[in-house]
Amino acid sequence: MIHNFNYRRATSVEETLGLLEKCKEDYKIICGGQSLLILMRQGLVAPENLIDIKSVKEMSYIDYDPKNGLKIGAATIHREIEKSPLIKKYYPVLVEMEKNLASVQTRNWGTIGGNLAHGDPAGDPGPILIASNATVKMASLERERILPLEDFFIDIFETALEEGELLTEIQLPILPKKTAVAYEKFSIIKNQQGIVSVAVSITIDEDAVKCKDARIVLGAAAAIPLRAKEAEQMLIGKKIDTKLLASVGKKASEESDPVSDIHATETYRRFLVKTLTTKVAKKAWELAKAAN
């Protein structure tokens, strides 16, 4: 049962920040609500004030600049990202991810910012965005600040957003030359939340012989989207082959910190991390060799 609350609707960022200040700690922000409403129905969250930002149009946009990269407003719906020609051209892995994120109905209403701010370690966008070196912009009445997305996630359902602060924008830099990002999640039914997911970014040298840089990010394998940094280091400076990839997958599994729940055991999740990391790293390597 959903407890009584005060419904407050904002139409601008400025108005939203004013409401956040007025309501102090006892509020929740709603934009799509696919995750928040479930928690409210279960009685896990009972805010006194619900601040609706669905009408804040200035936070819904997709902008690309050849020098500075991609900027996505936090209130941009998933379907717009999925259908964006700009994103398909420059960040195609985001389009492929969105196609497998929940249902079309959810993607037509849920927002990228809401997904990240929810802080679910099994969310699809987090691993890809971290692998792409994304940052997020947050605003309050006192200041704006930009934070690497990797540092945005603190614990399960807990983020770096402070009291009175609003997530306003997601920023992705231009991908370096000879770089590719690949992503895959394992789920029992297509489009469902992943039991485990892996995103890998690989940059190769100009001769397409060795790995120059790498990022491996695990989803649903810890309390937050987790970078497997030791596994990454195993790739850097090396020529990638089947034997190395298998070792990298094993190391990523060792770095993961999954739990057992109704979806899968800890042991099975570690197996999936090992298998998916090997597979996705190989795909990223092959895509990077074909990249400009």
Buried (B, 14 or more C-beta within 10 A) or exposed (E): EEEEBEEBBBBBBEBBBBBBEEBEEEBBBBBBBBBBBEBBEEEEBBBBBBBBBBBBEEBBBBEBEEEEBBBBBBBBBBBBBBBBEEBBEBBEBBBBBBEBBBEEEBBEBBBBBBBBBBBBBBBBBBBBBBBBBBBBBBBBEEEEEEBEBBEBBEEEBEBBBEEBBBBBBBBBEBBBEBBBBBBBBBBEEEBBBBBBBBBBBBBBBEEEEEBBBBBBBBBBBBBBBBBBEEBBBBBEEBEBEEEBBBBBBBBBBBBBBBBEEEBBEBEBBBBBBBBBBBBBBBBBBBBBBEBE
